[in-house]
Amino acid sequence: MKPNFEQYDDIPGTTIFTMDLARQGFHLNQFCMSLRSAANRERFKADERAYLDEWEMKEDQKQAVLDRDFQRMLDLGGNVYFLSKIFASDGLSYVQAVSTMTDMNVEQYQAMMLAGGRSPDGWRSKKERGEA
């Protein structure tokens, strides 16, 4: 029985990694895992497009990697734990990479997290924010 994840669609900033997203992102996530190898990281850094073209990823997934659009990668089936291989290869910390998925710079994001995280006020429902 497939769980009903549509109930979470109204929560702003939430991507639920479902089986459908896992299937969609399989090759993207496999690419990410390949970056555990120093030799593969070197090949990727030498010619990112050529290395990406070795993977059966959809073009929009490849473009998201090239653009380092981590939110788009999540939307296209990327798993944040696998995507971490990309930003680690770029020398970014987790905080630096995740801050790109917000409307904050690194310092603002870090301060918000150190203060206990984002306030839930205004973030409980897209409908409340006029987005739905």
C-alpha positions as CSV (number, residue, x, y, z in Angstrom):
1,M,0.0,0.0,0.0
2,K,1.4,3.4,-1.0
3,P,1.3,6.0,1.7
4,N,-0.5,9.3,1.0
5,F,2.3,11.9,0.9
6,E,0.0,14.5,-0.8
7,Q,-0.9,15.7,2.7
8,Y,2.6,17.2,2.9
9,D,2.3,19.2,-0.3
10,D,0.9,22.2,1.6
11,I,4.0,22.5,3.8
12,P,6.4,25.2,2.4
13,G,10.0,24.2,1.9
14,T,9.3,20.5,2.3
15,T,10.4,17.8,-0.1
16,I,9.4,14.3,0.9
17,F,11.8,11.7,-0.6
18,T,9.2,9.2,-1.8
19,M,9.7,6.0,-3.8
20,D,8.6,7.9,-6.9
21,L,11.3,10.5,-6.3
22,A,13.8,7.8,-5.5
23,R,13.1,6.1,-8.9
24,Q,13.3,9.5,-10.7
25,G,16.6,10.3,-9.1
26,F,18.2,6.9,-9.2
27,H,20.9,7.9,-11.7
28,L,21.4,11.3,-10.3
29,N,22.1,9.8,-6.9
30,Q,24.3,7.1,-8.4
31,F,26.4,9.9,-10.0
32,C,26.6,11.6,-6.6
33,M,27.9,8.4,-5.0
34,S,30.5,8.1,-7.7
35,L,32.1,11.2,-6.3
36,R,33.3,9.3,-3.3
37,S,36.3,8.2,-5.4
38,A,39.1,10.8,-5.8
39,A,39.6,9.7,-9.4
40,N,36.0,10.3,-10.2
41,R,36.0,13.7,-8.5
42,E,39.1,14.6,-10.6
43,R,37.4,13.5,-13.8
44,F,34.2,15.4,-12.9
45,K,36.1,18.6,-12.1
46,A,38.2,18.3,-15.3
47,D,35.1,18.2,-17.5
48,E,31.8,18.3,-15.7
49,R,29.6,18.0,-18.7
50,A,31.5,15.0,-20.2
51,Y,31.4,13.2,-16.9
52,L,27.6,13.9,-16.4
53,D,27.0,12.6,-20.0
54,E,28.3,9.2,-18.9
55,W,25.2,8.9,-16.6
56,E,21.6,8.1,-17.7
57,M,20.3,11.3,-16.1
58,K,17.7,13.5,-17.6
59,E,18.9,16.7,-19.1
60,D,17.2,18.8,-16.4
61,Q,19.0,16.8,-13.7
62,K,22.4,17.4,-15.4
63,Q,21.7,21.1,-15.8
64,A,20.7,21.3,-12.1
65,V,24.1,19.8,-11.2
66,L,26.0,22.1,-13.5
67,D,24.1,25.1,-12.0
68,R,24.6,23.7,-8.5
69,D,20.9,24.2,-7.9
70,F,20.5,21.9,-5.0
71,Q,16.8,22.6,-4.5
72,R,16.2,21.7,-8.1
73,M,18.2,18.5,-7.6
74,L,16.0,17.6,-4.6
75,D,12.9,18.3,-6.7
76,L,14.2,16.0,-9.4
77,G,14.8,13.1,-7.1
78,G,18.1,13.9,-5.5
79,N,18.6,12.8,-1.9
80,V,20.4,15.4,0.3
81,Y,22.7,12.8,1.7
82,F,23.9,11.8,-1.8
83,L,23.9,15.5,-3.0
84,S,26.4,16.2,-0.2
85,K,29.0,14.4,-2.3
86,I,28.7,17.3,-4.9
87,F,29.0,20.1,-2.4
88,A,31.8,18.4,-0.6
89,S,33.6,18.0,-3.9
90,D,33.2,21.8,-4.4
91,G,34.7,22.4,-0.9
92,L,31.4,23.6,0.5
93,S,30.2,22.8,4.0
94,Y,26.8,21.5,4.6
95,V,25.7,24.9,6.0
96,Q,27.0,26.7,2.9
97,A,25.2,24.3,0.5
98,V,21.9,24.1,2.5
99,S,21.8,27.9,2.8
100,T,21.4,28.1,-1.0
101,M,18.0,26.4,-0.6
102,T,16.8,29.3,1.5
103,D,16.3,33.0,1.1
104,M,19.2,33.6,3.4
105,N,23.0,33.9,3.0
106,V,25.3,31.6,4.9
107,E,25.7,33.9,8.0
108,Q,21.9,34.4,8.3
109,Y,21.2,30.7,7.9
110,Q,23.8,29.8,10.5
111,A,22.5,32.4,12.9
112,M,18.9,31.2,12.4
113,M,19.9,27.5,13.1
114,L,22.0,28.4,16.1
115,A,19.0,30.3,17.5
116,G,16.9,27.2,17.3
117,G,15.8,27.1,13.7
118,R,13.1,28.7,11.6
119,S,10.0,29.9,13.4
120,P,7.0,27.8,12.3
121,D,4.9,31.0,12.1
122,G,4.0,31.6,8.5
123,W,5.6,28.2,7.4
124,R,2.8,25.8,8.4
125,S,0.8,26.0,5.2
126,K,1.3,27.3,1.6
127,K,-2.4,28.3,1.7
128,E,-1.7,30.5,4.8
129,R,1.1,32.3,2.8
130,G,-1.1,32.7,-0.3
131,E,1.0,30.3,-2.3
132,A,-1.6,27.7,-3.0
